[in-house]
Amino acid sequence: MVTINLEYTDDLRTVATHGPSGTVIQTDAPTDNMGKGEFFSPTDLCATALGSCIITTIGIKGLQKGWDLKGSKVRIEKIMSQDTPRRIAQLNVAVKIPDRFSDKDKKHMLNIAHACPVHKSLHPDVQLNVSLDWV
């Protein structure tokens, strides 16, 4: 179990403290929803969590299999709904991994990407487009 303590600091902003490490992050509402957009928004963090989870779970298997994933990059595009209630409508995740793996390992990585805990936790109404590209 992990505890995160969050405080609303005013002006549509929060400060979150990760219990185990003490790491602090701030959030701000986006500019299109009455915020200043000076920090990640809560939905930005959700999108970031998906990309981070995908590459981290691939990395966990990579440690076991000896995969060298150094230099891998992830780009996440978050698209909000135009109707109400306001929500994440679509997440496009492009993972770029150095092209030094067998076809079998590449297929395994793709399966891992679609099975990461965040991917499995998101509502089925969120359209998830995940691609792995070998560069």
N, C-alpha and C positions, 0 to 999 in steps of 0.2 A: 504494500500500500504506500502511496505517495500522497503527501499533503501539500497543497498549494494555498497560500494565504493571499487574498486579494483585497485591496482597499480602493474604494471609489474616492478619487482625490478632488473631484470637481471638474467642471468644464468638459464633461463626457470622457474623462480619462480615468484609467485605473493603474495601479501598481501591483504587480503580482510577484510574490516571493516563493521560490521553489524551496520547500522545506528541507530536503536532504542536503542541498548544496548552498542555499542562501542566494543563489543567482536571482537577479531582479530584472523584470521586463516591464515596460509600460505599454499601454494601449491608448488609442485615441479613436474617436469616431471618424469615419472617412469624410472628406469634404462634400461628397454628395449626400451626406446624411447628418448635416449640422455640426460636423467636427472640423478640426483643423488639419487632419491628415498628417500629423507630424510624427506618428508612430504607427506600428502595425495596428490595424483594426482587429477586433475579435475574429471576423471572418477571414482576414489575411492570415491570422495564426492558424486557423483551421486548414487553409490551403497549404500553408507552410508545413504543417504537421503531416499532411499526406505525402508531400515530396520528401521530407526528411525520413518518414517512416519507410517509404519504398527503398531509398538508397541505404538506409541503416539495416533493414532486414536482408537486403542483398549482401551487404557487408558482413553481417553475422554469418551467413552461409559461406561467404568468401573466406572468412578466417578459418573455417573448418576445411575448406577445399583448397586453400592456398591461392585463391584468386587475387590478383593485383588490380585493385579497383582505383588506384591513385589516379587523379585527374578526371574522374567521373564528375559530371555536372547535371543539375536538375533545374529545369525551368517550369514554373507553374503559372498558368493563366487562370484567374478566377473571374467568372462571369456571374453577376448577380441577376436575380429575376427582375423583370420589368413590372410584374404584377405584385399584388399583396397576397399573403404576407411577404415581406422582404426576406429573401433567403439566398443562399448559394444555389444557383441553377446548374452550373457546369464548372468542372475543373479539368483543365487540359494539362497533363503532366508529360513533359518530354525529358527523358533520361538519356544522357549521352555518356556512353561507356567506351573506353578505348577498345579497338577491335583486335583483341588478342586472345579470344576465347573460342572454344569449339562450338559447333552448332548445338550440341547437347547442353553445354553450359549456358549458352544464350537462351535456349528454351527454358531451362531451369530458372534463370534469372527473371524471365517474363512471368512465369508462374508465381514466383515469390512476390513480384511487384503487385500482382492482383490479389495476393493473399495476406498482405501486410495488415496489422491490426487496425490502423486508421481506415484503410480502404474498406475493410469489413465492418467498420463502425458507422460509416456514413449512411445517411438515409437513402433508400433506393431511388428516390425522386431526383437525387443529385446525379446529373449525367457525368460519368467519369471516363475520360479518354486518356489512357496511359500508353505511351509508346516508349520503347527502348530502341535507341539508335546507336549503331556501332561506328565510331569515328576513329 
